[in-house]
């Protein structure tokens, strides 16, 4: 399938988008403001009176559509990756460094990037009541396809497509956005036996790029046409389709430059409630239970909305698509509009559309098992609220961590989408944090390399502060 047809098919065969954060490091007491997006109350537990995040980035990718054979992430730079070729017997099963396909009936792809810019938090006492406050800046990108109908598996295996193939209805939402948030937390129920902490984030969302595609109905048909010389050619066409497509972007396709400006605005909130068993004068707790509702809100974009409803359109061997450079979404949509309606502008339906934030419920249980030693269990379940909401990953995650003022480290195991087992680890020393929720593909050659995760951060905080030093600094109220 050539490049122009790929762009047309990409509009037809997309699905939901989601994301992931570093759950392992977020359980560290010293993660501070870096954990505010997962647990808004976490800054209140930070033993340090202040801390500053200079930079942090978490990149995650996972898919079951394709893989690179016999390779690791660290081995990819400098490697020559070939594409599988069945006629030449170059496939992942017998050749290293080959991009091959899983060829499942339904496929899932997931990429997310969460970049924390300058952010900070402080703990203070106001009228004998303790509070924690923070400000954070993030650049977030979420993109995935969950259980997408994999029609391309026939072409990948060089198998003749069915004469008629009815695609399953799909919906896709992609967003790239900047987020600026105010984080707060404090104690409630002061007379209770346990400590109860309430916290939240109030977030302003600055939309940069977005795509929303809804495929309500679509049938793909294969026919054969024979020319005057008796040579047959395969034709793939789309029938009885009803597809909505909207987009907004800051990329200038004329100058080939990214020109950041506001393409959408919105607001979001996070809410957290935590119960802990902890001595008032101790940094460590015995047990902790936290319930969080994350990313409740949406972004309203100004871009282009299009609708394509028709009975037939030819996808292959179509002069409108063949040997054309479609690197501008507006050109793609106008070309499709011309093919469907005979008018490049008729598909346009307006300029405004909304995308919901990746709303989810996050539950955490943590237990102290020794001095500076903890075990944790995290469960996060996506609960999309709006019609075009981003879809966060479903995750069950357990970990063991050692947390000291200067050094922290831990290991974890997780179930991505409740089915794929991953192992992770992190290490914190002074201002530097390095970690991965999916460590093995980073370091070791995988028979089928199809996923990876990497996290790093640079922070400033009083590394040598501790419980005893803070106790000595307290004012004495003796007579």
KALINBEL-V115174 format. One record per residue. SS is DSSP state (2 for helix, 1 for strand, 0 for the rest). PHI is phi in whole degrees, 0 to 359 (NA if undefined). Layout:
BEGIN
ss: [SS | SS]
phi: [PHI | PHI]
END
This chain:
BEGIN
ss: [0 | 0 | 2 | 2 | 2 | 2 | 2 | 2 | 2 | 2 | 2 | 2 | 0 | 0 | 0 | 0 | 0 | 0 | 0 | 0 | 0 | 0 | 2 | 2 | 2 | 2 | 0 | 0 | 2 | 2 | 2 | 2 | 2 | 2 | 2 | 0 | 0 | 0 | 0 | 0 | 0 | 2 | 2 | 2 | 2 | 0 | 0 | 0 | 0 | 1 | 1 | 1 | 1 | 1 | 1 | 1 | 1 | 1 | 1 | 1 | 1 | 1 | 1 | 0 | 0 | 1 | 1 | 1 | 1 | 1 | 1 | 0 | 2 | 2 | 2 | 2 | 0 | 0 | 0 | 0 | 0 | 1 | 1 | 0 | 1 | 0 | 0 | 0 | 0 | 1 | 0 | 0 | 0 | 0 | 0 | 0 | 0 | 1 | 1 | 1 | 1 | 0 | 0 | 0 | 0 | 1 | 1 | 1 | 1 | 1 | 1 | 1 | 1 | 1 | 1 | 1 | 0 | 0 | 1 | 1 | 1 | 1 | 1 | 1 | 1 | 1 | 0 | 0 | 1 | 1 | 1 | 1 | 1 | 1 | 1 | 1 | 1 | 1 | 1 | 1 | 1 | 1 | 1 | 1 | 1 | 1 | 1 | 1 | 1 | 0 | 0 | 0 | 2 | 2 | 2 | 2 | 0 | 0 | 0 | 0 | 0 | 0 | 0 | 1 | 1 | 1 | 0 | 0 | 0 | 1 | 1 | 1 | 1 | 1 | 1 | 1 | 1 | 1 | 1 | 1 | 1 | 1 | 1 | 1 | 1 | 1 | 1 | 1 | 0 | 0 | 0 | 0 | 0 | 0 | 1 | 1 | 1 | 1 | 1 | 1 | 1 | 1 | 1 | 1 | 1 | 1 | 1 | 1 | 1 | 1 | 1 | 1 | 1 | 1 | 1 | 1 | 1 | 1 | 1 | 1 | 1 | 1 | 1 | 1 | 1 | 1 | 0 | 0 | 0 | 0 | 0 | 1 | 1 | 1 | 1 | 1 | 1 | 1 | 1 | 1 | 1 | 1 | 1 | 1 | 1 | 1 | 1 | 1 | 0 | 0 | 1 | 1 | 0 | 0 | 0 | 0 | 1 | 1 | 0 | 0 | 0 | 0 | 0 | 1 | 1 | 1 | 1 | 1 | 1 | 1 | 1 | 1 | 1 | 1 | 1 | 1 | 1 | 0 | 0 | 0 | 0 | 0 | 0 | 0 | 0 | 0 | 1 | 1 | 1 | 1 | 1 | 1 | 1 | 1 | 1 | 1 | 1 | 1 | 1 | 1 | 1 | 1 | 1 | 1 | 1 | 1 | 1 | 1 | 1 | 1 | 1 | 1 | 1 | 1 | 0 | 0 | 0 | 0 | 0 | 0 | 0 | 0 | 0 | 0 | 0 | 0 | 0 | 0 | 2 | 2 | 2 | 2 | 2 | 2 | 2 | 2 | 2 | 2 | 2 | 2 | 2 | 0 | 0 | 0 | 0 | 0 | 0 | 1 | 1 | 1 | 1 | 1 | 1 | 1 | 1 | 1 | 0 | 0 | 0 | 1 | 1 | 1 | 1 | 1 | 1 | 1 | 1 | 1 | 1 | 1 | 0 | 0 | 1 | 1 | 1 | 1 | 1 | 1 | 1 | 1 | 1 | 1 | 0 | 0 | 0 | 0 | 0 | 0 | 0 | 0 | 0 | 0 | 0 | 0 | 1 | 1 | 1 | 1 | 1 | 1 | 1 | 1 | 1 | 0 | 0 | 0 | 1 | 1 | 1 | 1 | 1 | 1 | 1 | 1 | 1 | 1 | 0 | 0 | 0 | 1 | 1 | 1 | 1 | 1 | 1 | 1 | 1 | 1 | 1 | 0 | 0 | 1 | 1 | 1 | 1 | 1 | 0 | 0 | 0 | 2 | 2 | 2 | 2 | 0 | 0 | 1 | 1 | 1 | 1 | 0 | 1 | 1 | 1 | 1 | 1 | 1 | 1 | 1 | 1 | 1 | 1 | 0 | 0 | 0 | 0 | 0 | 2 | 2 | 2 | 2 | 2 | 2 | 2 | 0 | 0 | 0 | 0 | 0 | 0]
phi: [NA | 282 | 296 | 296 | 293 | 301 | 296 | 295 | 293 | 298 | 291 | 270 | 241 | 254 | 212 | 287 | 242 | 210 | 201 | 208 | 236 | 277 | 292 | 298 | 290 | 294 | 279 | 288 | 303 | 267 | 288 | 56 | 296 | 294 | 261 | 298 | 286 | 254 | 217 | 299 | 274 | 295 | 295 | 291 | 274 | 297 | 295 | 278 | 287 | 204 | 194 | 230 | 268 | 276 | 199 | 206 | 213 | 234 | 241 | 225 | 217 | 204 | 203 | 235 | 267 | 216 | 209 | 253 | 280 | 49 | 209 | 238 | 296 | 292 | 273 | 293 | 301 | 87 | 275 | 262 | 262 | 264 | 267 | 304 | 222 | 295 | 300 | 266 | 58 | 255 | 225 | 297 | 291 | 234 | 222 | 284 | 58 | 242 | 275 | 236 | 240 | 284 | 60 | 280 | 297 | 231 | 231 | 233 | 228 | 212 | 227 | 216 | 225 | 232 | 253 | 265 | 269 | 306 | 209 | 205 | 215 | 221 | 245 | 210 | 241 | 237 | 52 | 64 | 239 | 276 | 225 | 228 | 229 | 206 | 234 | 220 | 231 | 223 | 239 | 243 | 226 | 226 | 203 | 198 | 232 | 248 | 54 | 281 | 296 | 267 | 293 | 291 | 297 | 291 | 294 | 300 | 263 | 55 | 255 | 295 | 295 | 298 | 296 | 221 | 221 | 268 | 285 | 286 | 300 | 222 | 220 | 231 | 222 | 237 | 210 | 237 | 210 | 263 | 228 | 236 | 227 | 248 | 247 | 215 | 201 | 201 | 275 | 230 | 53 | 299 | 269 | 286 | 294 | 264 | 271 | 247 | 237 | 245 | 206 | 194 | 236 | 249 | 234 | 261 | 251 | 248 | 288 | 248 | 218 | 201 | 220 | 229 | 228 | 236 | 257 | 271 | 205 | 191 | 237 | 254 | 237 | 248 | 230 | 235 | 248 | 247 | 276 | 295 | 270 | 89 | 270 | 269 | 224 | 276 | 238 | 252 | 225 | 257 | 226 | 48 | 255 | 216 | 227 | 255 | 220 | 226 | 206 | 211 | 208 | 260 | 276 | 270 | 285 | 284 | 267 | 57 | 228 | 268 | 241 | 300 | 201 | 286 | 253 | 194 | 225 | 186 | 223 | 214 | 225 | 237 | 225 | 222 | 225 | 232 | 241 | 226 | 262 | 206 | 292 | 304 | 258 | 247 | 285 | 267 | 248 | 272 | 223 | 216 | 232 | 227 | 238 | 226 | 248 | 244 | 57 | 265 | 160 | 205 | 239 | 260 | 257 | 246 | 206 | 226 | 248 | 226 | 229 | 235 | 232 | 192 | 257 | 197 | 208 | 276 | 263 | 259 | 54 | 254 | 304 | 291 | 252 | 293 | 55 | 249 | 264 | 251 | 255 | 237 | 301 | 295 | 294 | 298 | 295 | 292 | 294 | 296 | 299 | 294 | 288 | 279 | 248 | 79 | 213 | 294 | 254 | 290 | 286 | 294 | 237 | 141 | 239 | 258 | 204 | 242 | 230 | 283 | 293 | 284 | 299 | 204 | 249 | 236 | 243 | 225 | 233 | 228 | 223 | 281 | 242 | 158 | 302 | 67 | 240 | 218 | 243 | 222 | 227 | 240 | 228 | 230 | 232 | 288 | 221 | 303 | 260 | 264 | 301 | 253 | 292 | 296 | 244 | 284 | 289 | 276 | 219 | 241 | 220 | 235 | 206 | 232 | 227 | 243 | 234 | 236 | 303 | 259 | 233 | 215 | 200 | 188 | 229 | 211 | 222 | 217 | 249 | 281 | 55 | 63 | 218 | 262 | 278 | 227 | 238 | 225 | 199 | 216 | 217 | 240 | 223 | 57 | 276 | 254 | 233 | 232 | 192 | 204 | 275 | 217 | 282 | 302 | 295 | 292 | 253 | 243 | 298 | 251 | 300 | 226 | 280 | 220 | 202 | 191 | 209 | 214 | 224 | 213 | 205 | 237 | 227 | 241 | 195 | 287 | 303 | 261 | 283 | 206 | 300 | 294 | 295 | 292 | 295 | 293 | 280 | 293 | 289 | 274 | 255 | 287 | 283]
END
